[in-house]
Amino acid sequence: MEKLTEDEFATELARLRLDIDLLDGQLLALLNERAKVSLAVGRLKKRQGQAVADPERERRLLEALLAKNSGPLSVRQVESIYQVLFAVSKELQV
């Protein structure tokens, strides 16, 4: 593969970074929607006197997500992302 000129490189890098910026905006919107649902789950659990943590649910969800993962994220990377999401969800529900 031939090396790009400086202008071609700068143009391609800017395009790719714009793609990432757009995806990050979508991810943030989805994460906030997820947080709203998590808050509702927390209110429901509190009303019923149930514990916030549900390790079995987390395990099943992670297994299902990993089965759908076609990469390039590795199993470890997906697990890391979701461990943070689970922790934030529990924090919101307390």
C-alpha positions in Angstrom: 0.0 0.0 0.0 1.4 3.3 -1.1 2.1 6.1 1.5 -0.3 9.0 1.3 0.7 12.6 0.7 0.5 14.8 3.8 -2.7 16.4 2.4 -4.3 13.0 1.7 -3.3 11.9 5.2 -4.7 15.0 6.9 -8.0 14.7 4.9 -8.5 11.0 5.6 -7.6 11.5 9.3 -10.1 14.4 9.6 -12.8 12.3 7.9 -12.2 9.3 10.2 -12.2 11.5 13.3 -15.4 13.1 12.2 -16.9 9.6 12.0 -15.7 8.9 15.5 -17.2 12.2 16.8 -20.5 11.3 15.3 -20.5 7.8 16.7 -19.5 9.2 20.1 -22.5 11.5 20.1 -24.8 8.5 19.3 -23.1 6.5 22.0 -23.6 9.2 24.6 -27.3 9.5 23.7 -27.7 5.7 24.0 -25.8 5.6 27.3 -28.1 8.3 28.7 -31.2 6.4 27.5 -29.8 3.3 29.2 -29.2 5.3 32.4 -32.8 6.5 32.4 -34.0 2.9 32.1 -31.6 1.9 34.9 -33.0 4.6 37.1 -36.5 3.2 36.5 -35.2 -0.3 37.4 -33.7 1.1 40.6 -37.0 2.7 41.6 -38.9 -0.5 40.9 -36.4 -2.6 42.9 -36.5 -0.1 45.8 -40.3 -0.2 45.9 -40.2 -4.0 46.1 -37.4 -4.1 48.6 -35.0 -5.9 46.2 -31.3 -5.6 46.1 -29.7 -3.4 43.4 -27.0 -5.9 42.5 -28.0 -8.9 40.3 -24.9 -10.7 39.4 -26.8 -13.5 37.6 -28.5 -11.0 35.3 -25.1 -9.3 34.6 -23.6 -12.7 33.8 -26.5 -13.7 31.4 -26.4 -10.3 29.7 -22.6 -10.4 29.2 -22.8 -14.0 27.8 -25.5 -12.9 25.3 -23.5 -9.9 24.3 -20.3 -11.8 23.8 -22.2 -14.3 21.7 -23.2 -11.5 19.4 -19.8 -9.8 19.3 -18.2 -10.1 15.9 -15.2 -7.9 16.7 -12.9 -6.2 16.4 -13.5 -5.8 20.1 -12.1 -8.7 22.1 -13.9 -10.6 24.8 -11.8 -8.9 27.4 -12.6 -5.4 25.9 -16.3 -6.1 25.8 -16.2 -7.4 29.4 -14.3 -4.3 30.5 -16.8 -1.9 28.9 -19.8 -3.7 30.4 -18.2 -4.0 33.8 -18.1 -0.2 33.8 -21.7 0.1 32.6 -22.9 -2.3 35.3 -21.0 -0.3 38.0 -22.5 3.0 36.7 -26.0 1.4 36.6 -25.7 0.2 40.2 -24.5 3.6 41.2 -27.5 5.2 39.6 -29.9 2.8 41.3 -28.7 3.4 44.9 
